[in-house]
Amino acid sequence: MAHTEKETYGSYPTDAFDNPPSGPVGVHRGRRSLAVRVAPFVVVIVVAALAGLLAWGIASGELNKVPWPWAQQSAQTAQGDQDRQDDAAADDGDDTQADADAQDDAADQGEADGQDTDGAAQPDDATADEQQPESQPEQTVNYNTSVRVINATGVNGYAAQQSGVLRSVGYTSVIAANPSGGALPSVNVVWYQNETDLATAQNIADTLGIATVEQATGIADPIVVVYIAAQ
């Protein structure tokens, strides 16, 4: 037999769900405070600012200037290593200097024993002094020595003229004379009597333009100038 009745709400028996309580039913969130709602935006802004500051520090190099604690510890470690290396180098330098000093002491001892560093005997100071020629006494020009200028040229007044030249350079005792009958040289000459008069005779020859300077004995004065020809 066909089912012809239409089921409706009233066809079912009533139960606890047919009498719901009044008012809202279920779980509902209360209204959040302003701080809770604003906090996410603040966090985003702070994170963005920190990211921008970090990027600027890396790009400009300012980040490397920040005294990070681990960077200071690394610098102290590197300084300690450098100090240890410097101390080691200083110790090596002291050892090298000590070796050099020891070698110098050995060389000095060898010289004191009369030997050089190769073992060859060295002459003592007395032997070396004997081998050196005796030094000649220092020659000085004596402007006060007696000088005689002899005129054998036949030119009247020539000896007086050349005597004036010597006086003009500082000689104080110059005599002009004629030949007295002794032997005459073949050229103009400056004769000197002693070795100590050599420097003075050479100075007179240079002053008068005479090329020949000779030592002679038996002359009347310490230095004698003989003119055979006028210059």
C-alpha positions as a printed NumPy array, in Angstrom:
array([[  0.   ,   0.   ,   0.   ],
       [  1.46 ,   3.292,  -1.015],
       [  2.535,   5.782,   1.586],
       [  0.385,   8.769,   1.004],
       [  0.772,  10.827,   4.212],
       [  3.166,  13.75 ,   4.14 ],
       [  5.529,  13.968,   7.129],
       [  5.692,  17.32 ,   8.848],
       [  7.413,  18.832,  11.862],
       [  4.579,  17.674,  14.008],
       [  4.886,  14.086,  12.87 ],
       [  7.977,  13.576,  15.079],
       [  7.882,  13.313,  18.849],
       [  9.244,  16.308,  20.749],
       [ 12.682,  16.161,  22.395],
       [ 15.24 ,  18.481,  24.103],
       [ 16.138,  20.207,  20.845],
       [ 12.584,  21.329,  20.314],
       [ 12.852,  23.763,  23.28 ],
       [ 16.083,  25.812,  22.733],
       [ 17.161,  28.384,  25.356],
       [ 16.536,  32.05 ,  24.728],
       [ 19.365,  34.369,  23.712],
       [ 22.532,  33.646,  21.69 ],
       [ 23.694,  30.103,  21.841],
       [ 27.294,  28.958,  21.105],
       [ 30.883,  30.257,  21.651],
       [ 31.43 ,  34.012,  20.928],
       [ 34.641,  36.097,  21.319],
       [ 34.488,  39.262,  23.296],
       [ 35.657,  42.654,  21.93 ],
       [ 39.514,  42.917,  21.877],
       [ 41.335,  45.878,  23.441],
       [ 42.985,  48.638,  21.367],
       [ 46.512,  47.548,  22.383],
       [ 45.91 ,  44.004,  21.164],
       [ 44.587,  45.251,  17.858],
       [ 47.45 ,  47.721,  17.311],
       [ 50.292,  45.381,  18.428],
       [ 50.67 ,  43.527,  15.052],
       [ 51.107,  46.824,  13.18 ],
       [ 53.712,  48.006,  15.704],
       [ 55.635,  44.72 ,  15.374],
       [ 55.663,  45.015,  11.572],
       [ 56.919,  48.619,  11.707],
       [ 59.69 ,  47.765,  14.203],
       [ 60.835,  44.734,  12.179],
       [ 60.895,  46.816,   8.985],
       [ 62.915,  49.583,  10.682],
       [ 65.442,  47.089,  12.05 ],
       [ 65.784,  45.438,   8.645],
       [ 66.356,  48.816,   6.993],
       [ 68.918,  49.83 ,   9.636],
       [ 70.759,  46.542,   9.192],
       [ 70.873,  46.946,   5.423],
       [ 72.184,  50.535,   5.765],
       [ 74.874,  49.442,   8.247],
       [ 76.099,  46.692,   5.928],
       [ 76.098,  48.961,   2.871],
       [ 77.867,  51.901,   4.559],
       [ 80.297,  49.84 ,   6.643],
       [ 79.131,  51.443,   9.883],
       [ 78.171,  48.011,  11.154],
       [ 81.853,  47.057,  11.342],
       [ 82.478,  49.976,  13.741],
       [ 80.08 ,  48.665,  16.342],
       [ 82.13 ,  47.319,  19.313],
       [ 80.668,  43.842,  19.396],
       [ 81.821,  41.81 ,  22.427],
       [ 83.054,  38.951,  20.27 ],
       [ 85.015,  41.393,  18.059],
       [ 86.829,  42.799,  21.105],
       [ 87.689,  39.291,  22.249],
       [ 89.083,  38.471,  18.783],
       [ 91.152,  41.677,  18.779],
       [ 92.572,  40.858,  22.212],
       [ 93.442,  37.358,  21.019],
       [ 95.176,  38.732,  17.895],
       [ 97.077,  41.295,  20.   ],
       [ 98.209,  38.551,  22.329],
       [ 99.474,  36.492,  19.386],
       [101.327,  39.552,  18.009],
       [102.911,  40.212,  21.41 ],
       [104.105,  36.63 ,  21.611],
       [105.583,  36.887,  18.105],
       [107.339,  40.151,  19.02 ],
       [108.749,  38.579,  22.166],
       [110.009,  35.613,  20.169],
       [111.627,  37.929,  17.597],
       [113.236,  39.945,  20.386],
       [114.614,  36.771,  21.938],
       [116.043,  35.722,  18.566],
       [117.624,  39.17 ,  18.178],
       [119.185,  38.913,  21.623],
       [120.604,  35.489,  20.769],
       [122.01 ,  36.827,  17.486],
       [123.561,  39.81 ,  19.261],
       [125.04 ,  37.517,  21.878],
       [126.593,  35.366,  19.143],
       [127.996,  38.483,  17.429],
       [129.413,  39.722,  20.725],
       [131.018,  36.348,  21.316],
       [132.618,  36.44 ,  17.861],
       [133.869,  39.988,  18.466],
       [135.351,  38.928,  21.781],
       [137.083,  36.014,  20.091],
       [138.453,  38.317,  17.379],
       [139.693,  40.788,  19.99 ],
       [141.378,  37.973,  21.88 ],
       [143.038,  36.785,  18.666],
       [144.331,  40.294,  17.959],
       [145.616,  40.539,  21.524],
       [147.58 ,  37.334,  20.957],
       [149.162,  38.838,  17.811],
       [146.991,  36.905,  15.329],
       [144.1  ,  37.882,  13.064],
       [140.833,  35.915,  12.727],
       [142.415,  33.621,  10.101],
       [145.259,  32.652,  12.443],
       [147.945,  34.671,  10.633],
       [150.472,  36.376,  12.9  ],
       [150.262,  40.15 ,  12.996],
       [153.291,  42.381,  13.625],
       [153.266,  44.249,  16.888],
       [153.115,  48.028,  17.035],
       [156.87 ,  48.427,  17.59 ],
       [157.699,  46.447,  14.427],
       [155.123,  48.405,  12.427],
       [156.571,  51.679,  13.648],
       [160.082,  50.566,  12.647],
       [158.883,  49.748,   9.132],
       [157.279,  53.177,   8.645],
       [159.614,  55.933,   7.388],
       [160.321,  58.762,   9.761],
       [158.009,  61.693,   9.217],
       [159.609,  64.878,   7.958],
       [159.288,  68.008,  10.108],
       [156.483,  70.276,   9.014],
       [157.704,  73.041,   6.725],
       [156.441,  76.605,   7.267],
       [157.196,  79.86 ,   5.451],
       [159.347,  82.208,   7.54 ],
       [158.722,  85.774,   6.383],
       [161.346,  87.081,   8.816],
       [164.289,  85.128,   7.37 ],
       [167.135,  87.036,   5.709],
       [166.888,  87.044,   1.888],
       [169.571,  88.428,  -0.483],
       [168.631,  89.228,  -4.094],
       [171.653,  89.369,  -6.444],
       [171.368,  91.155,  -9.808],
       [173.62 ,  89.593, -12.489],
       [171.41 ,  90.679, -15.39 ],
       [173.173,  93.957, -16.24 ],
       [169.885,  95.82 , -15.754],
       [170.333,  98.6  , -13.229],
       [167.969,  98.446, -10.23 ],
       [166.578,  95.001, -11.093],
       [167.527,  93.472,  -7.724],
       [165.91 ,  96.393,  -5.892],
       [162.774,  95.956,  -7.983],
       [162.438,  92.236,  -7.18 ],
       [163.227,  92.922,  -3.524],
       [160.207,  95.229,  -3.48 ],
       [158.073,  92.38 ,  -4.792],
       [159.11 ,  90.19 ,  -1.843],
       [158.481,  92.987,   0.649],
       [154.992,  93.478,  -0.798],
       [154.051,  89.901,   0.134],
       [155.334,  90.204,   3.696],
       [159.09 ,  89.51 ,   3.764],
       [160.734,  91.859,   6.252],
       [164.498,  91.296,   5.723],
       [165.334,  91.559,   2.012],
       [168.703,  92.872,   0.724],
       [169.435,  93.868,  -2.901],
       [173.074,  93.287,  -3.996],
       [175.385,  92.786,  -6.961],
       [177.604,  89.747,  -7.613],
       [180.722,  89.657,  -5.409],
       [182.921,  87.643,  -7.773],
       [181.79 ,  84.13 ,  -6.824],
       [180.549,  81.501,  -9.247],
       [177.192,  82.272, -10.811],
       [174.544,  79.748, -11.874],
       [173.483,  79.305, -15.477],
       [169.8  ,  80.104, -14.799],
       [167.822,  82.17 , -12.368],
       [167.792,  80.243,  -9.092],
       [166.762,  80.393,  -5.452],
       [169.356,  78.897,  -3.119],
       [168.547,  77.872,   0.439],
       [170.941,  76.836,   3.177],
       [169.039,  74.431,   5.498],
       [166.162,  71.957,   5.076],
       [164.031,  74.139,   7.341],
       [164.316,  76.924,   4.747],
       [162.916,  74.823,   1.887],
       [159.31 ,  75.971,   2.277],
       [160.392,  79.617,   2.425],
       [162.661,  79.23 ,  -0.63 ],
       [159.852,  77.59 ,  -2.603],
       [157.457,  80.379,  -1.638],
       [159.989,  83.003,  -2.794],
       [160.515,  81.16 ,  -6.091],
       [156.752,  81.004,  -6.676],
       [156.407,  84.696,  -5.857],
       [159.182,  85.756,  -8.245],
       [158.364,  83.243, -10.975],
       [161.673,  81.316, -10.697],
       [161.537,  77.635, -11.597],
       [164.787,  76.411, -10.02 ],
       [165.141,  75.904,  -6.225],
       [168.348,  74.307,  -4.945],
       [170.051,  73.707,  -1.616],
       [173.512,  75.268,  -1.4  ],
       [176.28 ,  75.596,   1.194],
       [178.554,  78.558,   1.909],
       [176.027,  81.227,   0.913],
       [175.986,  84.517,   2.819],
       [172.32 ,  84.41 ,   3.867],
       [169.8  ,  81.629,   4.59 ],
       [168.192,  82.301,   1.186],
       [169.882,  83.857,  -1.854],
       [168.097,  84.754,  -5.084],
       [170.343,  85.036,  -8.161],
       [169.072,  86.65 , -11.368],
       [171.047,  85.859, -14.495],
       [168.424,  87.251, -16.845],
       [165.562,  89.671, -16.286],
       [162.11 ,  88.128, -16.474]])
